[in-house]
């Protein structure tokens, strides 16, 4: 039984915002079963703002204001829910699912600029997935795509056998994007 449903069935107000489930799995964020209907599950729009510099890139700064990103919108709804329901006498369970870090790492330019030039970012010690890792463990994150794009270039996605490695500049840009997304 999913955790929100357990709490809901035991008298808690259950509220969810953001990516608490992968969108569509289960459908409608398991709305009726998991979440109290006092406030519907909230998932802010604009999870993937457009890349303003390298179209189609999986790691790219964007000039969109951070207050338009889904994580920002979801976080503010979560803060408002805490304020509304804290100390009201009814126990509550609140789940906030941050979307970042997540591919694509299209993030506000301010956070991208906090990190060194892409040329100076260290490369990982192991660029290929571990031997024996099932392909679904990697490709699910990439939603079945077979290529990755960064800085306007495309390369095949590396698979567990290590036969394909990304060019160094793409690997560095993805690492910089991930760091910026976490920030």
C-alpha positions, 0 to 999 in steps of 0.5 A: 500500500503506498505511503500516502494511502496508509496515512489517509486511511488512518485519519491523516490529511494527505497532501502532495505537490510536485513529482511525488510519482512519475507523471502518469504512473500511476495516473493522476498521481493516484489522486483519489486513493493517496491524497485527501480531496481537501486540496488536489495534488499540485504539479506546477507547469513548466518542468522543462523550460526551453533552452535559450542557448543550445536548442534540444540540449540536456544541459543548458542555462535558460533565461527563464526566471526561476520563479516560473520553474515547476520546482519553485511553484511546487515549493511555494504551494508546499510552504503554503500548505504547511502554514495552513495545516500546522497546529490545526489539531489534525495530523497531516502527511505532506509529500513534496517531490522536487523535479530537479536534478533531472534530465534535461538540466535546463536551469536558470542561467544564474545557477549555471554561472555559479559553476566553473567553465565547462572546460574545467569540470572534472570528468568522472572516473568511470564514464560507462555504466557498471558491467551487468547493470540492466539496460532499463536502469539507465534508459528509463531515466532517458525515457528510451532515448538513444542519444543525448544532446549537449551544446548542440551536439548529439552522441549515443547514450552509453550502455552497460558494456562501456562501448560508447562514451560521451565526448568530454565536453558533453560529459562536462556540460551534463555534470555542470547542469546537474550541479546547477540543478541541485543548487 
